[in-house]
Amino acid sequence: MAREIFIQPNYKMIVFMKSTFVYCLVFVIIVSCNSSGDKPTGTNLNIEGTWQLVTGTLIENGDTTVTDYTKDQAMIKIINETHFSFLNHDLKKEKDSTAIFSAGGGRYLLEGDQYTEYLEYCNHREWEGHTFQFTINIDGDTLTQRGVEKIENLNVERYNIEKYTRVKS
């Protein structure tokens, strides 16, 4: 003959379990509401992809030079999960010493809006091994980076502002 065993529920345990469930549910709702597919400017910036340089501004010794990269030359920056690279060339397709070409790349670190490039490869070899720190922001499909480029042994110290647009696939 089977015996039924009836266990009296513990009232305090039930209240505790219900409270815990409610707190967990509230936490999940808050986290879900605060998460969005768009990465906000300044934190968790989505910089991965291919970027076309539009303008570059160099401020050095009080002089400002603005370069329009949509005219006589073109430059792209490619950023993946761990590395960046850049390629720059003239649009004249010259084959002599007037041809412009530069390229480089290396690792990078992005913490909030602070972007640091560790230049490991460059056709201008004297730039290799240097670190460049920038503040970046993204507005729509435009990435702007600002920072000081400083290489003491080359007597380079200038403020650099570069504006890129995201290249569509």
C-alpha positions in Angstrom: 0.0 0.0 0.0 1.4 3.4 -1.0 1.6 6.1 1.5 1.2 9.7 0.6 3.5 12.1 2.3 2.3 15.7 2.5 5.0 18.3 3.2 3.7 21.6 4.6 5.2 24.5 2.5 7.5 26.8 4.5 5.8 30.2 4.3 9.1 32.1 4.7 10.8 30.1 1.9 7.9 30.9 -0.5 8.1 34.6 0.2 11.9 34.5 -0.3 11.6 32.7 -3.6 8.9 35.1 -4.9 11.0 38.1 -3.8 14.0 36.7 -5.5 12.1 36.0 -8.7 10.7 39.6 -8.7 14.1 41.1 -8.2 15.6 39.0 -11.0 12.7 39.9 -13.3 13.2 43.7 -12.6 16.9 43.4 -13.2 16.4 41.7 -16.6 13.9 44.3 -17.6 16.2 47.2 -16.7 19.2 45.6 -18.5 17.0 44.9 -21.6 15.7 48.4 -21.7 19.2 50.0 -21.4 20.6 47.8 -24.2 20.3 48.9 -27.8 21.8 47.9 -31.1 23.4 51.3 -31.6 26.7 51.9 -29.9 26.6 55.3 -28.2 29.2 58.0 -29.0 32.1 57.9 -26.6 31.7 54.3 -25.3 31.9 51.0 -27.2 32.3 52.9 -30.5 31.9 50.7 -33.5 35.1 51.5 -35.4 35.6 48.3 -37.2 35.4 48.6 -41.0 36.9 50.5 -43.9 37.1 54.3 -43.6 37.8 56.9 -46.4 39.8 59.9 -45.2 37.9 63.1 -46.3 40.0 65.8 -44.7 43.2 66.0 -42.6 44.2 69.1 -40.6 47.7 69.5 -39.1 48.5 72.3 -36.7 52.2 72.7 -36.2 54.1 75.7 -34.8 51.0 77.8 -35.1 50.5 77.0 -38.8 47.4 75.1 -40.0 47.4 72.9 -43.1 44.2 71.4 -44.3 44.3 68.6 -46.9 41.3 67.6 -49.0 41.6 63.9 -49.5 38.8 63.8 -52.1 40.9 65.6 -54.8 44.5 64.7 -55.7 45.0 61.8 -53.3 43.0 59.2 -51.5 43.5 57.4 -48.2 41.7 54.6 -46.5 42.0 53.1 -43.0 40.9 49.6 -42.4 40.2 48.5 -38.8 39.4 45.0 -37.6 39.0 43.6 -34.1 42.7 44.0 -33.2 44.6 45.9 -35.9 44.4 48.9 -38.2 46.1 49.7 -41.5 46.2 52.7 -43.7 46.9 53.1 -47.4 47.5 56.5 -49.1 48.3 57.2 -52.7 48.0 60.0 -55.3 45.3 59.9 -57.9 47.6 61.1 -60.7 48.8 57.6 -61.4 52.4 58.9 -61.8 55.1 56.3 -62.3 58.1 58.4 -61.4 59.4 60.0 -58.2 56.4 62.3 -57.9 54.1 59.4 -57.1 52.8 59.5 -53.5 52.3 56.2 -51.6 52.4 55.5 -47.9 51.1 52.6 -45.9 51.3 51.3 -42.4 49.5 49.5 -39.6 49.7 47.7 -36.3 47.7 47.0 -33.2 45.3 49.4 -31.6 43.5 49.8 -28.3 40.1 51.4 -27.9 39.0 52.4 -24.4 35.8 54.5 -24.5 36.6 57.3 -26.9 40.4 56.9 -26.4 42.0 55.3 -29.4 45.7 54.4 -29.4 47.6 53.2 -32.4 50.8 51.2 -32.1 52.5 51.7 -35.4 54.3 48.4 -36.1 54.7 48.7 -39.9 55.2 51.7 -42.1 57.0 52.4 -45.4 58.4 55.5 -43.6 60.5 53.2 -41.3 61.5 55.9 -38.9 57.8 56.1 -37.8 57.7 52.5 -36.8 57.6 51.6 -33.1 55.8 54.8 -32.1 52.4 55.1 -30.3 49.8 57.7 -31.2 46.9 58.5 -28.9 43.7 60.1 -30.2 40.2 61.0 -29.0 37.6 59.7 -31.4 33.9 60.2 -32.0 31.5 58.8 -34.5 28.5 60.8 -35.7 26.5 58.7 -38.2 29.0 57.4 -40.8 31.6 60.0 -39.9 34.6 59.2 -37.6 36.7 62.0 -36.4 40.0 61.5 -34.6 42.1 64.1 -32.8 45.4 63.9 -31.1 49.1 64.8 -31.0 51.6 63.1 -33.2 55.0 63.4 -31.5 58.3 61.8 -32.6 61.1 63.5 -30.8 64.0 62.1 -32.9 62.2 63.4 -36.1 61.4 66.7 -34.5 57.7 66.0 -35.2 55.1 67.5 -32.8 51.8 68.4 -34.3 48.1 68.3 -33.6 46.3 66.1 -36.1 42.5 66.1 -36.9 41.3 63.5 -39.4 37.7 63.1 -40.6 36.7 59.8 -42.2 33.5 58.4 -43.7 32.6 54.8 -43.5 32.9 53.0 -46.8 29.8 51.1 -47.8 30.1 47.6 -49.1 
